[in-house]
């Protein structure tokens, strides 16, 4: 039928299989043997029996070599049977979020509920805005308004060492030593002043610059003034570590543009770069939302609920 629709004559089975060679003749001989005495069924059953026997033999040899596996398998089987026999069911033993997922969530909820993405974007977007600019204390209060103080404290003051478990921190840090002689030139931790151990111990105890250690490790509360001071310190430290000569003198020598104008342009471009970074993040998330069909539908549905639409429709009706 397909060959006729395409305007070509249908190909015969013999032409499709090709000329009879040694392989084709061998296959035809085996098929004639199957039709004569059913030898293929016998070979299939024999092969399956040999595979099962080999698997059983292998399991037996493994059990002989590792008899503890039998105890493990029997123990797991007993635990599964005990869960099946539990009158109250197994769901109550699972974590609360798993119970909520299985009992209250639907496929529509998985498509509609994007609270985690929005919370993540809003929370880290504010932290990203703190990185671009020497904000005053009032501006920092605006940027961090509504955020969890513990989250802000963790992001700004918790060092990577403090994320490690306490036993590992104990191994990495030097132990306090008793002062051998009163008045000796040693640090409060007992190590000689200027030694590597004293430097590590002091850095771990003082924390980040002027803001100290996090609150959960005994540090003072983190205020907007301290964050503003920390941003200025980090900006000054970054300027000190930029050792290569600037481009202002080179551009002035080539094009006659004053360095003052360049510094003003550098400041404007720095602020623009910060805004561009935040805008790029928001635009990327928006593009992803518009690209996916389910998120695009939710976005359009949300825009349809805005008061702006009602105002426009009311103005059109009045006109």
C-alpha positions as CSV (number, residue, x, y, z in Angstrom):
1,X,0.0,0.0,0.0
2,X,2.8,2.4,0.9
3,X,4.7,1.6,-2.3
4,X,1.6,2.3,-4.4
5,X,1.0,5.6,-2.7
6,X,4.6,6.6,-3.4
7,X,4.2,5.7,-7.1
8,X,6.5,2.7,-6.9
9,X,5.8,-1.0,-7.2
10,X,5.9,-2.9,-3.9
11,X,9.1,-4.9,-3.2
12,X,8.7,-8.7,-2.9
13,X,9.9,-10.5,0.2
14,X,12.4,-12.5,-1.8
15,X,13.9,-9.4,-3.3
16,X,14.1,-7.8,0.1
17,X,16.0,-10.8,1.6
18,X,18.5,-10.9,-1.2
19,X,20.1,-13.9,-2.9
20,X,20.4,-17.1,-1.0
21,X,23.9,-17.4,0.6
22,X,25.4,-19.7,3.2
23,X,23.9,-17.7,6.1
24,X,20.4,-17.6,4.6
25,X,20.5,-21.3,3.8
26,X,21.6,-22.1,7.4
27,X,18.7,-20.1,8.8
28,X,16.2,-21.8,6.5
29,X,17.6,-25.2,7.5
30,X,17.1,-24.4,11.2
31,X,13.6,-23.3,10.6
32,X,12.7,-26.4,8.7
33,X,14.1,-28.4,11.6
34,X,11.9,-26.5,14.0
35,X,8.8,-27.2,11.9
36,X,9.7,-30.9,11.7
37,X,10.4,-31.7,15.4
38,X,10.1,-28.5,17.5
39,X,13.8,-28.5,18.4
40,X,13.8,-24.8,19.0
41,X,11.4,-25.2,22.0
42,X,13.7,-27.8,23.5
43,X,16.8,-25.5,23.1
44,X,14.9,-22.6,24.6
45,X,13.8,-24.5,27.7
46,X,17.2,-26.1,28.1
47,X,18.9,-22.6,27.9
48,X,16.5,-21.1,30.5
49,X,17.1,-24.0,32.8
50,X,20.9,-23.6,32.5
51,X,20.7,-19.9,33.2
52,X,18.6,-20.4,36.3
53,X,20.9,-23.2,37.5
54,X,23.9,-21.0,37.0
55,X,22.3,-18.2,39.0
56,X,21.3,-20.5,41.8
57,X,24.8,-22.0,41.8
58,X,26.4,-18.5,41.9
59,X,24.1,-17.4,44.8
60,X,25.0,-20.6,46.6
61,X,28.7,-20.0,46.2
62,X,28.3,-16.4,47.3
63,X,26.5,-17.5,50.4
64,X,29.2,-20.0,51.2
65,X,31.9,-17.3,50.7
66,X,29.9,-14.5,52.5
67,X,27.4,-16.1,54.9
68,X,26.7,-12.8,56.5
69,X,24.8,-11.8,53.4
70,X,22.1,-14.3,54.3
71,X,21.6,-12.6,57.7
72,X,21.3,-9.2,56.0
73,X,18.8,-10.5,53.4
74,X,16.7,-12.2,56.0
75,X,16.8,-9.2,58.3
76,X,15.7,-6.8,55.5
77,X,12.9,-9.3,54.6
78,X,11.7,-9.3,58.3
79,X,11.8,-5.5,58.5
80,X,9.7,-5.2,55.3
81,X,7.2,-7.8,56.6
82,X,7.0,-5.9,59.9
83,X,6.2,-2.7,58.0
84,X,3.5,-4.4,56.0
85,X,1.9,-5.9,59.1
86,X,1.8,-2.5,60.9
87,X,-1.9,-1.6,61.5
88,X,-1.2,2.2,61.4
89,X,0.4,2.0,58.0
90,X,3.8,3.2,56.9
91,X,3.0,6.8,55.9
92,X,2.9,8.1,59.4
93,X,6.5,7.0,59.9
94,X,7.7,9.2,56.9
95,X,8.8,12.8,57.3
96,X,6.2,15.5,57.4
97,X,7.0,17.0,54.0
98,X,6.7,13.5,52.4
99,X,3.3,13.0,54.0
100,X,2.3,16.5,52.8
101,X,3.5,15.6,49.3
102,X,1.7,12.3,49.1
103,X,-1.5,13.4,50.8
104,X,-2.1,17.0,49.7
105,X,-0.1,17.7,46.5
106,X,-1.2,17.1,43.0
107,X,0.4,17.3,39.6
108,X,-1.2,20.8,39.2
109,X,0.4,21.9,42.4
110,X,3.8,20.9,41.1
111,X,3.2,23.1,38.0
112,X,1.6,26.0,39.9
113,X,3.4,26.3,43.1
114,X,6.7,28.2,42.5
115,X,7.1,29.6,46.0
116,X,10.5,28.1,46.5
117,X,11.8,29.6,43.3
118,X,10.4,33.1,44.1
119,X,11.7,33.0,47.7
120,X,15.1,31.9,46.5
121,X,15.3,34.7,43.8
122,X,14.1,37.4,46.1
123,X,16.3,36.4,49.0
124,X,19.6,36.0,47.0
125,X,18.7,38.9,44.7
126,X,18.9,41.3,47.7
127,X,22.2,39.8,48.8
128,X,23.5,40.3,45.3
129,X,22.5,43.9,45.4
130,X,24.5,44.4,48.5
131,X,27.7,43.4,46.6
132,X,27.4,46.4,44.2
133,X,27.8,49.7,46.0
134,X,28.9,51.2,49.3
135,X,25.5,51.4,50.8
136,X,24.6,53.6,53.8
137,X,23.0,52.1,56.8
138,X,19.5,53.4,55.8
139,X,19.9,51.7,52.3
140,X,21.0,48.4,53.9
141,X,17.9,48.5,56.2
142,X,15.8,48.9,53.1
143,X,17.6,46.0,51.3
144,X,17.4,43.6,54.2
145,X,13.9,44.5,55.3
146,X,11.8,41.4,55.8
147,X,14.7,39.0,55.4
148,X,15.5,36.5,58.1
149,X,18.2,38.0,60.3
150,X,19.7,34.6,60.8
151,X,20.1,34.2,57.0
152,X,21.7,37.6,56.6
153,X,24.0,36.9,59.5
154,X,25.0,33.6,58.0
155,X,25.7,34.9,54.6
156,X,27.8,37.9,55.8
157,X,29.6,36.6,58.8
158,X,29.9,32.8,58.7
159,X,33.2,31.7,57.3
160,X,33.7,28.4,55.4
161,X,35.5,27.0,58.4
162,X,32.4,27.6,60.6
163,X,30.3,25.5,58.2
164,X,32.4,22.4,59.0
165,X,31.3,20.0,61.7
166,X,32.7,20.7,65.2
167,X,35.0,17.6,65.3
168,X,36.6,18.6,62.0
169,X,37.1,22.2,63.2
170,X,38.7,20.8,66.3
171,X,41.2,18.9,64.2
172,X,42.0,21.9,62.0
173,X,42.4,24.5,64.7
174,X,45.3,24.6,67.2
175,X,44.4,23.7,70.8
176,X,44.7,26.3,73.6
177,X,47.9,26.0,75.6
178,X,48.5,27.1,79.2
179,X,50.7,30.1,79.6
180,X,54.1,28.7,80.8
181,X,55.3,31.8,82.6
182,X,53.2,34.8,83.7
183,X,54.0,37.8,81.6
184,X,55.5,35.8,78.7
185,X,55.1,37.0,75.1
186,X,52.3,34.7,74.2
187,X,48.8,35.2,72.9
188,X,45.7,34.5,75.0
189,X,45.5,31.0,73.5
190,X,49.0,30.2,74.8
191,X,50.9,30.2,71.5
192,X,53.9,32.5,71.0
193,X,53.0,35.9,69.4
194,X,53.7,35.9,65.7
195,X,53.6,32.2,65.3
196,X,51.4,30.6,62.6
197,X,49.3,28.9,65.3
198,X,48.6,32.2,67.0
199,X,47.6,33.8,63.7
200,X,45.2,31.0,62.9
201,X,43.7,31.0,66.4
202,X,43.2,34.7,66.3
203,X,41.6,34.7,62.9
204,X,39.2,32.0,63.9
205,X,38.3,33.8,67.1
206,X,37.8,37.3,65.7
207,X,35.8,36.3,62.6
208,X,35.2,38.5,59.6
209,X,36.8,41.9,59.7
210,X,35.0,44.3,62.0
211,X,31.7,42.4,62.3
212,X,33.0,39.4,64.2
213,X,31.6,35.9,64.4
214,X,28.0,34.9,63.8
215,X,25.4,35.3,66.6
216,X,25.0,31.5,67.0
217,X,28.7,31.3,67.8
218,X,28.6,34.0,70.4
219,X,29.0,37.1,68.3
220,X,27.1,40.4,68.8
221,X,23.9,41.1,66.8
222,X,24.5,42.3,63.2
223,X,23.3,45.8,62.6
224,X,23.0,47.8,59.4
225,X,25.8,50.1,60.5
226,X,28.1,47.2,60.9
227,X,27.2,45.9,57.4
228,X,27.8,49.3,55.9
229,X,31.2,49.5,57.6
230,X,32.0,46.0,56.4
231,X,31.2,46.9,52.8
232,X,33.5,50.0,53.0
233,X,36.3,47.8,54.4
234,X,35.9,45.2,51.7
235,X,35.8,48.0,49.0
236,X,39.0,49.5,50.3
237,X,40.7,46.1,50.6
238,X,39.7,45.3,47.0
239,X,41.1,48.6,45.8
240,X,44.4,47.8,47.5
241,X,44.6,44.4,45.9
242,X,44.1,45.9,42.4
243,X,47.8,46.6,41.6
244,X,47.7,47.0,37.9
245,X,47.7,50.6,36.5
246,X,44.3,52.1,35.5
247,X,43.2,52.8,32.0
248,X,42.5,56.5,32.6
249,X,46.0,57.7,31.9
250,X,46.4,55.5,28.8
251,X,43.1,56.7,27.4
252,X,43.9,60.3,28.2
253,X,47.3,60.0,26.4
254,X,45.7,58.5,23.3
255,X,42.4,60.3,23.0
256,X,42.7,63.4,25.3
257,X,39.9,62.4,27.7
258,X,40.4,63.8,31.2
259,X,40.9,61.2,34.0
260,X,38.2,63.0,36.0
261,X,35.6,62.2,33.4
262,X,36.9,58.7,33.3
263,X,36.5,58.2,37.0
264,X,33.0,59.6,36.8
265,X,32.3,57.2,34.0
266,X,33.9,54.4,35.9
267,X,31.6,55.1,38.9
268,X,28.5,55.2,36.7
269,X,29.5,52.1,34.8
270,X,30.1,50.3,38.2
271,X,26.6,51.1,39.3
272,X,25.3,50.2,35.9
273,X,27.2,46.9,36.0
274,X,25.5,46.1,39.4
275,X,22.1,46.9,38.1
276,X,22.8,45.0,34.9
277,X,23.8,41.9,36.8
278,X,20.6,42.0,38.9
279,X,18.6,42.8,35.7
280,X,20.2,39.9,33.9
281,X,19.3,37.6,36.7
282,X,15.7,38.7,36.6
283,X,15.6,38.7,32.8
284,X,17.0,35.1,32.7
285,X,14.4,33.9,35.2
286,X,11.7,35.8,33.2
287,X,12.9,34.2,29.9
288,X,12.8,30.8,31.5
289,X,9.3,31.4,32.8
290,X,8.2,32.6,29.3
291,X,9.9,29.7,27.6
292,X,8.2,26.9,29.6
293,X,4.5,26.5,28.7
294,X,3.3,25.9,32.2
295,X,5.1,28.8,33.7
296,X,4.1,31.1,30.8
297,X,0.5,30.2,31.4
298,X,0.8,31.0,35.1
299,X,2.5,34.3,34.4
300,X,-0.2,35.4,32.0
301,X,-2.9,34.3,34.5
302,X,-1.2,36.4,37.2
303,X,-1.0,39.4,34.9
304,X,-4.7,39.0,34.1
305,X,-5.4,39.5,37.8
306,X,-3.6,42.8,38.2
307,X,-5.6,45.9,39.0
308,X,-4.0,47.6,36.0
309,X,-6.1,45.6,33.6
310,X,-9.3,46.6,35.4
311,X,-8.2,50.3,35.3
312,X,-7.5,50.0,31.5
313,X,-10.8,48.3,30.9
314,X,-12.6,50.9,32.9
315,X,-11.0,53.7,31.0
316,X,-11.9,52.1,27.7
317,X,-15.5,51.7,28.9
318,X,-15.7,55.3,30.0
319,X,-14.3,56.4,26.6
